[in-house]
Amino acid sequence: MDLIDAAAILKDILVGLLIVLSLALVVIGSLSYRRTGNPKVRMVTAAFAMFLLKGLALAVGLYLTDLVEVPREFAGSFDLMLAVDVVVLLLLYLALFRKGR
């Protein structure tokens, strides 16, 4: 397996992780907003929803249509951008929903 094949496998994992994580965070944020009514929670939940839409659009473009084509020479950079999206989701979650001391 060469580096390009590893990048393709990593891309599949990261797209799936982006969708699943953002969906879970939308659900958690929605439940939290319903419970607290905090406008900050609503805004961050909207950001989670945007990441979910981005992930779904990316998956549709990559796997169901020929709308998105990642050139082989940019496969590693594409994976890095997806990994950054996943880290941003986690940081937003930790910043908003972690228990205060």
C-alpha positions as protocol buffer text, in pm:
chain_id: "A"
residue {
  index: 1
  type: MET
  ca { x: 0 y: 0 z: 0 }
}
residue {
  index: 2
  type: ASP
  ca { x: 147 y: 332 z: -102 }
}
residue {
  index: 3
  type: LEU
  ca { x: 97 y: 675 z: 53 }
}
residue {
  index: 4
  type: ILE
  ca { x: -186 y: 766 z: -185 }
}
residue {
  index: 5
  type: ASP
  ca { x: -384 y: 455 z: -91 }
}
residue {
  index: 6
  type: ALA
  ca { x: -333 y: 530 z: 278 }
}
residue {
  index: 7
  type: ALA
  ca { x: -455 y: 887 z: 220 }
}
residue {
  index: 8
  type: ALA
  ca { x: -768 y: 754 z: 46 }
}
residue {
  index: 9
  type: ILE
  ca { x: -844 y: 523 z: 338 }
}
residue {
  index: 10
  type: LEU
  ca { x: -781 y: 805 z: 586 }
}
residue {
  index: 11
  type: LYS
  ca { x: -1014 y: 1031 z: 383 }
}
residue {
  index: 12
  type: ASP
  ca { x: -1294 y: 776 z: 411 }
}
residue {
  index: 13
  type: ILE
  ca { x: -1244 y: 745 z: 786 }
}
residue {
  index: 14
  type: LEU
  ca { x: -1229 y: 1121 z: 840 }
}
residue {
  index: 15
  type: VAL
  ca { x: -1540 y: 1194 z: 632 }
}
residue {
  index: 16
  type: GLY
  ca { x: -1731 y: 933 z: 829 }
}
residue {
  index: 17
  type: LEU
  ca { x: -1596 y: 1067 z: 1158 }
}
residue {
  index: 18
  type: LEU
  ca { x: -1691 y: 1422 z: 1061 }
}
residue {
  index: 19
  type: ILE
  ca { x: -2049 y: 1320 z: 984 }
}
residue {
  index: 20
  type: VAL
  ca { x: -2100 y: 1097 z: 1288 }
}
residue {
  index: 21
  type: LEU
  ca { x: -1934 y: 1338 z: 1532 }
}
residue {
  index: 22
  type: SER
  ca { x: -2117 y: 1644 z: 1402 }
}
residue {
  index: 23
  type: LEU
  ca { x: -2451 y: 1459 z: 1408 }
}
residue {
  index: 24
  type: ALA
  ca { x: -2392 y: 1352 z: 1768 }
}
residue {
  index: 25
  type: LEU
  ca { x: -2297 y: 1706 z: 1864 }
}
residue {
  index: 26
  type: VAL
  ca { x: -2606 y: 1851 z: 1696 }
}
residue {
  index: 27
  type: VAL
  ca { x: -2821 y: 1613 z: 1900 }
}
residue {
  index: 28
  type: ILE
  ca { x: -2635 y: 1692 z: 2224 }
}
residue {
  index: 29
  type: GLY
  ca { x: -2648 y: 2065 z: 2155 }
}
residue {
  index: 30
  type: SER
  ca { x: -3018 y: 2056 z: 2073 }
}
residue {
  index: 31
  type: LEU
  ca { x: -3098 y: 1868 z: 2392 }
}
residue {
  index: 32
  type: SER
  ca { x: -2883 y: 2106 z: 2593 }
}
residue {
  index: 33
  type: TYR
  ca { x: -3047 y: 2412 z: 2437 }
}
residue {
  index: 34
  type: ARG
  ca { x: -3392 y: 2273 z: 2504 }
}
residue {
  index: 35
  type: ARG
  ca { x: -3294 y: 2220 z: 2868 }
}
residue {
  index: 36
  type: THR
  ca { x: -3111 y: 2551 z: 2929 }
}
residue {
  index: 37
  type: GLY
  ca { x: -3238 y: 2799 z: 2669 }
}
residue {
  index: 38
  type: ASN
  ca { x: -2884 y: 2942 z: 2650 }
}
residue {
  index: 39
  type: PRO
  ca { x: -2833 y: 3135 z: 2321 }
}
residue {
  index: 40
  type: LYS
  ca { x: -2462 y: 3041 z: 2318 }
}
residue {
  index: 41
  type: VAL
  ca { x: -2561 y: 2675 z: 2304 }
}
residue {
  index: 42
  type: ARG
  ca { x: -2797 y: 2747 z: 2015 }
}
residue {
  index: 43
  type: MET
  ca { x: -2522 y: 2925 z: 1820 }
}
residue {
  index: 44
  type: VAL
  ca { x: -2268 y: 2647 z: 1869 }
}
residue {
  index: 45
  type: THR
  ca { x: -2533 y: 2389 z: 1782 }
}
residue {
  index: 46
  type: ALA
  ca { x: -2588 y: 2579 z: 1456 }
}
residue {
  index: 47
  type: ALA
  ca { x: -2212 y: 2556 z: 1392 }
}
residue {
  index: 48
  type: PHE
  ca { x: -2228 y: 2181 z: 1455 }
}
residue {
  index: 49
  type: ALA
  ca { x: -2517 y: 2162 z: 1207 }
}
residue {
  index: 50
  type: MET
  ca { x: -2308 y: 2345 z: 947 }
}
residue {
  index: 51
  type: PHE
  ca { x: -2028 y: 2092 z: 992 }
}
residue {
  index: 52
  type: LEU
  ca { x: -2287 y: 1816 z: 949 }
}
residue {
  index: 53
  type: LEU
  ca { x: -2413 y: 1972 z: 625 }
}
residue {
  index: 54
  type: LYS
  ca { x: -2055 y: 2012 z: 505 }
}
residue {
  index: 55
  type: GLY
  ca { x: -1979 y: 1647 z: 580 }
}
residue {
  index: 56
  type: LEU
  ca { x: -2295 y: 1527 z: 408 }
}
residue {
  index: 57
  type: ALA
  ca { x: -2232 y: 1743 z: 102 }
}
residue {
  index: 58
  type: LEU
  ca { x: -1874 y: 1619 z: 89 }
}
residue {
  index: 59
  type: ALA
  ca { x: -1983 y: 1255 z: 116 }
}
residue {
  index: 60
  type: VAL
  ca { x: -2242 y: 1300 z: -159 }
}
residue {
  index: 61
  type: GLY
  ca { x: -1987 y: 1476 z: -376 }
}
residue {
  index: 62
  type: LEU
  ca { x: -1718 y: 1214 z: -319 }
}
residue {
  index: 63
  type: TYR
  ca { x: -1915 y: 890 z: -321 }
}
residue {
  index: 64
  type: LEU
  ca { x: -2250 y: 936 z: -494 }
}
residue {
  index: 65
  type: THR
  ca { x: -2163 y: 1178 z: -773 }
}
residue {
  index: 66
  type: ASP
  ca { x: -1858 y: 1291 z: -961 }
}
residue {
  index: 67
  type: LEU
  ca { x: -1886 y: 1648 z: -830 }
}
residue {
  index: 68
  type: VAL
  ca { x: -1580 y: 1628 z: -604 }
}
residue {
  index: 69
  type: GLU
  ca { x: -1254 y: 1483 z: -727 }
}
residue {
  index: 70
  type: VAL
  ca { x: -947 y: 1504 z: -505 }
}
residue {
  index: 71
  type: PRO
  ca { x: -632 y: 1515 z: -718 }
}
residue {
  index: 72
  type: ARG
  ca { x: -379 y: 1255 z: -611 }
}
residue {
  index: 73
  type: GLU
  ca { x: -115 y: 1517 z: -533 }
}
residue {
  index: 74
  type: PHE
  ca { x: -350 y: 1691 z: -285 }
}
residue {
  index: 75
  type: ALA
  ca { x: -475 y: 1378 z: -108 }
}
residue {
  index: 76
  type: GLY
  ca { x: -262 y: 1438 z: 202 }
}
residue {
  index: 77
  type: SER
  ca { x: -364 y: 1805 z: 224 }
}
residue {
  index: 78
  type: PHE
  ca { x: -730 y: 1710 z: 186 }
}
residue {
  index: 79
  type: ASP
  ca { x: -699 y: 1463 z: 473 }
}
residue {
  index: 80
  type: LEU
  ca { x: -529 y: 1728 z: 686 }
}
residue {
  index: 81
  type: MET
  ca { x: -816 y: 1971 z: 626 }
}
residue {
  index: 82
  type: LEU
  ca { x: -1069 y: 1705 z: 726 }
}
residue {
  index: 83
  type: ALA
  ca { x: -870 y: 1626 z: 1040 }
}
residue {
  index: 84
  type: VAL
  ca { x: -867 y: 1996 z: 1130 }
}
residue {
  index: 85
  type: ASP
  ca { x: -1248 y: 2004 z: 1094 }
}
residue {
  index: 86
  type: VAL
  ca { x: -1278 y: 1712 z: 1335 }
}
residue {
  index: 87
  type: VAL
  ca { x: -1045 y: 1883 z: 1585 }
}
residue {
  index: 88
  type: VAL
  ca { x: -1244 y: 2209 z: 1557 }
}
residue {
  index: 89
  type: LEU
  ca { x: -1564 y: 2018 z: 1634 }
}
residue {
  index: 90
  type: LEU
  ca { x: -1408 y: 1864 z: 1942 }
}
residue {
  index: 91
  type: LEU
  ca { x: -1267 y: 2196 z: 2063 }
}
residue {
  index: 92
  type: LEU
  ca { x: -1606 y: 2368 z: 2022 }
}
residue {
  index: 93
  type: TYR
  ca { x: -1767 y: 2087 z: 2216 }
}
residue {
  index: 94
  type: LEU
  ca { x: -1510 y: 2104 z: 2495 }
}
residue {
  index: 95
  type: ALA
  ca { x: -1528 y: 2483 z: 2514 }
}
residue {
  index: 96
  type: LEU
  ca { x: -1903 y: 2490 z: 2550 }
}
residue {
  index: 97
  type: PHE
  ca { x: -2010 y: 2171 z: 2721 }
}
residue {
  index: 98
  type: ARG
  ca { x: -1732 y: 2084 z: 2963 }
}
residue {
  index: 99
  type: LYS
  ca { x: -1818 y: 2120 z: 3327 }
}
residue {
  index: 100
  type: GLY
  ca { x: -1695 y: 2441 z: 3490 }
}
residue {
  index: 101
  type: ARG
  ca { x: -1493 y: 2417 z: 3807 }
}
